[in-house]
């Protein structure tokens, strides 16, 4: 007998790609959407896919996921971001696993994620295969966060599934800069609260190291224009993260 599964999606103003995301989860016994008070058509789109929609103010990824997981009673969970969708191959892999699961195998499965950036799906730059734990046995996973980024931690053995999560993270470069601005501030605040300090030369050094890691070490140059643009944004991310630590420290001194 096939094991039961819930498709889980956290949303906030996700109307751009939510249709494709939820359509790829239509094999699930239940789709649960936890929405952070969207002001667009997100909840209407979820309703057309017969999803259970719960609305909860955003307090960070860890409280949001734990809130959701407490309300899931199926055997398995498949979690996607609102800008992701399962490829046909990955859907088939999940269904095959659900059919054959005897309760004693892996507690979670890692899935490769294929991301579109600028003009192509990246094959290098550290963005592929980008394996993520997105399928797990209910009750056998914990979630943690570092700054704005979250990660899942399986409580037992894991394996890999064939097929990709298809990811469209940014509508355009403007959207990437907006996200970069948010992420760098969150990361800088976390570093500052941990007692880290920086300066201009340190920020430049971290930025240069990030650029070289993406463009050279992770062969971003093989991703053409997209790889170069991504590496430049990588420089900006690291530079701003550390220069904003300096900014916070100076503001703290000025208040004394």
N, C-alpha and C positions, 0 to 999 in steps of 0.2 A: 504494500500500500504506500502511495506517495506521501512523503512527509509534508506537513503544512508549512507555509511560509508567509511572512508579512513583508511587503515592500515599504520601506521607511524613507521619507523625504522631509527634511527641514526646509522651510521656505521663508522668503521675504521678498516681495515684489519680483517674483520669478516668472512672470507671464511670458517672457521672451522665449524660453525653451522648455517650460514645464509640460507642455503637451507631449513632446517627444519623450521626455523623461518618464511620465506616467504611462504612456502607451507601451513602453518597453517593459513595464512591470505588470502588464495585464494578465499574466499567468499566475500571479500571486493570489492566495486565498483572501488576503486583505491588503489594502493599501492605506497606510497611516501617514497623514500630512500634519506636521506640527508647524503652524504658521506664526511668525513673529509680527502680527498686526500689519499685514500688507495693506497697501492703499491702492493697488492695481487689481487686475482680474485674477490674481493667483487663486483665491479660494473658489471662484466660479469655475475655473478650469479644473481644479481638483474635484469639484462636485460632479462635473460631467464624466469623470472617470470613476465615479462611485467610491471615492476615497472617504475615509473617516477623517474629518478635519477638526483639529483641536487648535485653539488660539491661545498663545501664551507669550507674554512680554519677554523679549530677549534678555537673558542674564549671562550669556556666554554659551559656548558649545557644550560644555560638560553638563551644566544643569538642564539644558534643553534635551540632550540625548537621554539623560537619566530619566527625565520626566516621560519621554516617549517610551523607553524600554520598560518602564514599570507598567505600561498599558498594553503590552504585547504578550499574547499567550500561545502563539504558534511555535512549532518546533524550531524554525529557522527564521533569520532576518536577512534581507538584502537591503543595504543602505546605499542610496545615491544622493548626490547633491542635485540641486534644481537645474544645474546647467550640464548634467550628465545623462547618458542613456546607455542601456545595454545593447551591444551589437547582437545580431542574430546568432552568431557563434557562441557568445557568452550566455545568452538565454538558453540555448540548447544544452550547454555544459551544466548550467545550474539545474535544469529540469532532469537531466540524466543523473546528477548527484542526488537529487531529492527522491528519485525512483529507487536508487540502489542503497540509500543510507539505511544501515541497520542499527544505528545508535551508538556504534563503537568506533567510528572512524575519526577523522579530523574534526576539531571543534570550530575551525574557520578556514576560509579559502582566500588567498590573495589573487587579485585580478589585475592584469596590466591596463593602464589607462593611456589612451591615444588622444593627444590634445591638439586642437587647431589654434595656430597663432599667425596673425598677419595674412599670410597667403598660402598656408599649407599645414598639414599635420606634421608635427615635428617628429623626427626619427632619432635625434641626438640631443645635445644641449642639456642632458640630464633630465629630460622630460619624457623619455620613453626607454624602457617599458613602464617605469613609475608604478610598480606593483603596490596595490593597496588592499588592506583587509576590508572587504565590503560584504562578505557573506559569512555568517557565523551562526553557530548553534545558540539558541536563545538561552541566556543565563550564563554563557561561557565567555564573556567578553567584558572588558572595562574600557572606559574612555578617559583620556587626559588631554590637557591643552598646554601649549607653550605660547604665550601671547595670543595672537588671533588664530593660530593653527591648532587643529585637533588631531588626535591619532587614536586608533583602536588597538587594544592589547588583548590577544587571545589567551585564554586560561586552559591551555592544552596544546596538542600537536596541530599543525596546520599543513595545508597542501596548496597547490595552484590549480586554477581553472583556465581552460583555453578560451580565447576570445577576449575582446577589448571592451572596456568602458570608453565610450566616445564622449569627449569633453570639449565644450566650447566656452572657455573661461571668460573671454572678453568680447564684447560686441565690437569694440574698436580700440585704438590706442588711447583715446581719451578715457575710456573705462579702465584700461590698465593703469594709467596714471592715478586715477581716483583711488583704485584699490591699493596701489603702492603707497599713496599718501596715508591711507588708513593703517595699513600693515606696519609701516615704518614707525608711526607714532606709537602704536601699541607695543611694538618690540622695544623701542627706545624707553618707554615708560617702565617696562618690565626690567630692562637692564639697570636703569637708574635706581629703581626700588631695591635691586639686589646689591647696590653699592658700586656698580661699575662706573668708571669715568673714562672720558675720551678727550680727543683734541682734533684739530684740523688734520695734522699729519696722520694720525691714527685712522681717521675717517677716510682719508684718501687711500691709505694703504689697504683698508678693508674693501673699499670699492674696487681698487685695481685687482686685488686677489679674486674677488667675486667675478669680475669680467673675464679674467684669465681662466678661471675654473670652468665657466660656462662655454667660452668661445674656443679655448684650446684643449684643456684637459678632457672636457666632455664633448669635444669635437662639434661645437656649435657652428663652426665654419662650414660644415657639410649641410647645414640647414639653410644655406643661402642668405638672402636678405633677412628672413625671419630670425635666423640664428644670431646675426649681428645686432639687430634691433633688440632682441631679448637680452643679449649680453650687456648692451648699453643700459637697459633698464635694470639689469642685475647690479651694475655699478651704482646706479642711482639709489637702488634699495639699500645696499650696504652703506654707502656714503651717508645717506640721510639718517639711517638708523643710529649711526655713531655720532654724527654731528648734532643730532637732536638730544643725545645724552649730554653733550657739552652745553647746549642751549639751556637745558633744564638745570644743570649745575650752576650756571651763571645767574639764572633767575633766582635760584635759591640763595645765592650769595648776596644778590641785590636786596632781598627781603630782610636780611639780617640787620 
